[in-house]
Amino acid sequence: METRSEKKWKIDRQHLFQLINGLKSSYFCFRNHYEPRWINSIYFDDNFYTSIRQNLDGNYLKQKNRVRWYGEMLEPKEIKFEIKKKFGNTSVKNRYTLFDKKTNLDQNFVKIIENKVKTKFPSKINLKPLSMTRYFRYYFISKYKNIRATIDTNISYYKIFENRIQFEKYIDKNNILEMKYESKYDGLVRKNLNINNLRLSRNSKYINSFFFRSL
């Protein structure tokens, strides 16, 4: 289980390298943390769209269910099911392994993943896969290793209908910068992060993937 505070900003994707340089030259002296990689996520919700409603209504408590894997879309080395709860800007994430070795997926992979989720987690039987995201993530960490930052770029959203990824997709015009740290550093971040006059913005890839035709 992982608990942390999160802050997100939307930034036009044409400013990617200026943003990276801004992080590295900022008060926090961010440096590369991990090798960048592709991230794939399938979002699950119930017939009442409870997760979507919690987000749109601005509820203090929100819960999101998703399946995530890294690298190639159809050749994951490992697939995990994640339950993410948010209490305001603080999040708690639990991860559970669905497939623990390299798996070659085919065009029916959404149904395969859904069956695995419902078999392993009977309490999630009412959930169904609704959308998918894929993006490339850069990882950074501050000089004193107490603040992590990620930049997501080349973000694509896909609808899922009858357990199949739809051909139509939306490519986001923005990059997403996210800061992750213990709550006690919140004041420090707010006071000293000044990259192109960033403004905090609400952003949910799940919401974007569900409503992408209107973005």
N, C-alpha and C positions, 0 to 999 in steps of 0.2 A: 504494500500500500504506500502511496506517495502523496504527501500533502504539500501544497505550495500556493503562493499568490501568483496571479497571472495578469499581465497587462498587454493589450494588443493595439496596434496601430496599422491603418491601411496606408500604403504608399504606392504611388504610380510605379508600375513595373519598369519603366524606362530609367528610373533612378536607382537601380539595384546597386551598381558599383559605387555610386556616391554614398548610398546608405551604408554599405560595408566599410568604406573608408571612414565615414562618420562614426561608426561604432568603435573602430580601432583607434581613432584619435580623440575619443570622448574622455571624460573624467574617469571612466571605468577601465579604459585601456583594454577593450575586448580583444581576444585573440581566437584563432581557430581552435575548436574543441574536438570535433569529430570530422571525418570525411563526409562531405555532402552526399545525400542519397535520395532516391525516389521513395515516396510514401503512398501507400494505397489504403483507403479506408472505405468500408461499407457501413452505412448507418441503418440501424433498425429502429422501428417505432411500432406502436400499436395502432388499432383501427381508429382510435380517437386522437391520434397525433399528439400524444401527451407531451413528448419531449419538445416538439415544435411549439406547442401552446405555452409551455413553461418559459421558453426563451422569448417569444413574442410578447408575453404578458409581463416580462421583466421580473419574474419570480425570484425571490432571494435564493430559494432552493431549486436547483435544476439537475436533472439526471439525463445522461446520454449513454446509449448502448451502441457500440461499434465493433467491427472486426478490422484488424490492422495487420499489414505486412509490408515488408520493405523490398526494394529492388524491382525486378521485372514483374509485370502484372500477372503473368501466368506461370511464373517459375519461382514462387516464394520459398525461402529456406525455412521459414517458420511463420505460423499464423496464430495470432492471439485475439481473444475476445476481451474487450475492455469495458468496464462500467465506470463512468466518470461522473462524479457528483460535484456540483459547485454550490458554495455558500457565499453569495456575493462574489468577490474577486478571488476567493480561496477555493482550491479544488482538491479533491481526493480521488485518486485513480487506483482501481484494482485491475490487474491483468491476469488472464488465465490462458494457458496454452491450449489451442485446438489441434494444431498439427505441429509436431516438434522436429520435423525433418523436411528436407527438400521435397516439394510436392509439385508435380506437373498437372496444372489445371487445364480443363478444356472449356468449351463454350457453355457448359452447364455448371461452371464453378460456383455461381451464386447459390444455386440450389444445394450443391454439395456442402457449402459453408453453412447455409441456413439449417440443414438437417443436423449438422454437427453441433451447432449452437443449441438447438432444441433438445437434442439427445443428452448433451452434457449438462444443460441448465434447464431442467423441467419448468422452473418458475418463469422462464422466458418464452413459454410456448405461445403466448399471445403476440409476440413480436414478429415482424416481417421486414425484409430488406427493402428499403425505399429509394436509396440513392447511393452514389459512390463519388469519391474524390480521389484525385491523383495529383501530386505536386512534388517539386524538388526542394529539399530543405538544406539550408546552411546552418551550421552550429557554431556558437561562440560562447566564450566564458570570460568573465571579468578577471582583472589582474589578481585579485584576492580570492578568486574562485567561489565567491558567494552569490553571484548573479549569473544566470545563464540567459542567452538570447538565441533566438532562431529567426531565420528569414525564409519564408515560403514563397516560391516563385513558380512560374509555369503551372498555375493552378487550373485544373480542369474539373468540371462537374458533369456527372452523368445521372440520368434517371434510370430507375430499375422498374420494369413492368413484367409481371408474371415470371419473376426470377431470371430475367435476362437484361443485360446492360443495353440501353438504347443507343442507337448509332449517333443520334444528335448529342452534341455536348456544348458546353459553354466554357470559354477560356476567360478567366478573370483578368481584368485590366490592371488589377492591383497586386502588389506584393503584400505579405502580412509579416510585420515585425512583432515578435512576442518576447516579453521578458518574464522570467520565472525565478522566484526567489522566496525566501522565508519572509513572513509578514513584517518582521521587525525591520527589514530594510526598505519598506515602502516609502518612508519619508526621504531616505537617501536617494532613491531613484527619482522621485518626483522633483527633488531639489536640483539634482545634478545632470539629469539626462536632457540634453538640449541639442537635438539633431534636426536641423532644418525646421525648427519650431514645431515639432511633432505634437499632434493632438490625439488624445486617447479616443478610441472609437470602439463601439461594440462590433464584434464580428464573430460569426459562427459559420464554419464551412458546411455544417449540416443544413442550416437555414439557407445558405446560398445555393447548395446543391438541390434543395427542394423547390426553390422559387427562381431558378436561374433564368427563366425566360423573361422575367421582369427586371433583371439587373441592368 
